[in-house]
Amino acid sequence: MKNNDLKYKDYTDIEYYNNGAIDAVIPEEGNPYEYQLKQNKNYMNNVALVTEKGEKITYEEFHTRVDEYARALKLKGVNEGDRIAVASANTPSGLYLKRALYKLGATVCAINPIEPTKAMEGDIELVNPKMFIGVNLFSKKFSTVTKRYGTDSLYFSPFDSVKMSMKEKTLVNLFMLYKGCYVFGSKKKLSTYLKNGNKKSAEIITDISNQSDYISDITFTGGSSGTHKGVMLKGKGLSAVTRGADYVLPLNPGDTFLGNLPEFMAFGAFAMQYALNRSLTIHLTSKAMPQDFADELYRTRPNGVFGGPIQWNAYIDYILKTAGLDDIYKQYKKISKMGVEEQKHFYELVRESLSKIDETTKEKLDMSFLKSGVTGGEQLTEKTETLTNIAFDSLGSNDKLYNGLGMTEMWAPVGVKRGNLNTDGTIGHMLPFVGAKIVDPVTLEELDKGETGILMVTGPGMMAGYYNNQEETDKVITYDENGIAWLNSGDIASIDPITNEKKFVDRAKRSFVCGVENVYPQQIEDLLSTIPEIKESVVTRIPNDNLQYVPKYHLSLVNSDADIKNLEDRINTLIYGSLGEAKLPHYIEYHQEGLPKSANGKLAWNVLQAKDNEKYASDRLEREINTKTLKI
């Protein structure tokens, strides 16, 4: 490696990349905007952004507008080191705003504009920003929050950078009035400062900070309790992670990219900055919901796109419906009830059915435009990965789905399964500049390859820490004997001894010890999903005086009249034969109404665990009272 900062090179997967990656150097620029400007230098005439109306903005125009926004924000009082809360959208004006704040050396505190008011108040209170800048479509909610904390605020229209007819402007204004959005005076409008800023000299723009420790972003993430923490991320780290992705993704300057993930989440912020740094042509969309994913994919026909498993599930729905495979679609919706062999047969049926669709439909669903489809943000199931890859292969794409493992504390991605280049079911190799090792959950001693333990990661993308929360920072960042800082990912994983690929097993905060063995609930749940009678399952832990903890199975069944004794016999046989005695259920609870789910549709294992904890505490108190009574 050429870069002397990469002291942890022995832990990287760099040898599994091409020679370009082996010789790669971590960007020296401490400010992500400075690095982007450098990367765009030879592509200023290329199209940077394409709006939903089809307007095209070149990279030269992009940087001109960033300068204008920087002058406007400087006039408003934004200075280097200021924390600025930003609630924006993936529109040209939203992109200019964030890069202008980088240019001034301010710290962007990304606020989710659709999150509940209470959560927004918590974020604002946590970082105490100098100013709040948000899109005016949500100004009613924003104003309530900023007034409470006395934060100076500034508003802008997400359509400021898009040409609109008078009719369209009128409709937008009527919509805002209907939503109860406020009408602000000139001092509250970013457009006022943009007009004044355009008349001023560029000299008022602060020189771009080149400090390697510049905190460009504070992104909020929930811990195990759901309480948000502010993750302090370095601008140099963002540049390093996007540079590493250059060697992972087969995209080149001038290729097209769907900018669908919002920048208020780390995955979305990384995706957008990667596309800008790579000088791609970004098709912007305001339709970021999963149900819009396939429509936007085929509308823009990008060479690259990022999405979570929920987006790719929606894509599978779209393919099966559009192909007219109604019977296949009905079976697909019942796939969780199928056994292993039945699922394999179903996959082949999907492949065979897609091969027989008519040419008109096949042309409509053609995927030959896609070089790289990426998933991340949550665990990818075998079902989603297999069916997406079948669709890609049947409809003209030359590669498989890329599957990334990431975390906010590392600027999102740390490892990526690179389509055909890596083994299905793995998370592939670590990105260039990222080091990894597997350690014992208790001693944190490094384990041999092939053993299962905690995934520890390191690299320039690592957070500086949690804002004003050293106690939580110290829980996840440790230093080895060589002074290298390691982040505890909270994931249970293993490293293949031959290929060096990483495999995700479970989240560590769910794992527990039964006797002397580690229990990983996800492993059990994956096996339970192969039993046709079981619709959904969640494994929780129950304290035990002799074994520390024991497994409890929460099950939702397909039919309420199932033969429970026969079912439990088969469960015990399957789990004992595959995972061993420690993973067998000590308790089973059946849920006739189905298992609880979170707002985004995931099984809410934490809700069930909390109820079990409460019940155990209550039962234990009752036992103690009864014991004391007997002694008397």
Secondary structure, 3 states (H helix, E strand, C coil): CCCCCCCCHHHECHHHCCHHHHCCCCCCCCCHHHHHHHHHHHHCCCEEEECCCCCEEEHHHHHHHHHHHHHHHHHHCCCCCCEEEEECCCCHHHHHHHHHHHHHCCEEEECCCCCCHHHHHHHHHHHCCCEEEEEHHHHHHHHHHHHHHCCEEEEECCCCCCCCCHHHHHHHHHHHHHCCCCCCCHHHEHHHHHHHHCCCCHHHCCCCCCCCCCEEEEEEEECCCCCEEEEEEEHHHHHHHHHHHCCCCCCCCCCEEEECCCCCCHHHHHHHHHHHHCCCEEEECCCCCHHHHHHHHHHHCCCEEEECHHHHHHHHHHHHHHCCCHHHHHHHCCHHHCCHHHHHHHHHHHHHHHHCCCHHHHHHCCCCCCCEEEECCCCCCHHHHHHHHHHHHHCCCCCCCEEEEEEHHHCEEEEEECHHHCCCCCCCEECCCCEEEEECCCCCCECCCCCEEEEEEECCCCCCEECCCHHHHHHHEEECCCCCEEEEEEEEEEECCCCCCEEEEEEHHHCEEECCEEECHHHHHHHHCCCCCEEEEEEEEEEECCCEEEEEEEEEECCCCCCHHHHHHHHHHHHHHHCCHHHCCCEEEECCCCCCECCCCCECHHHHHHHHHHHHHHHHHHHHHHHHHHHC
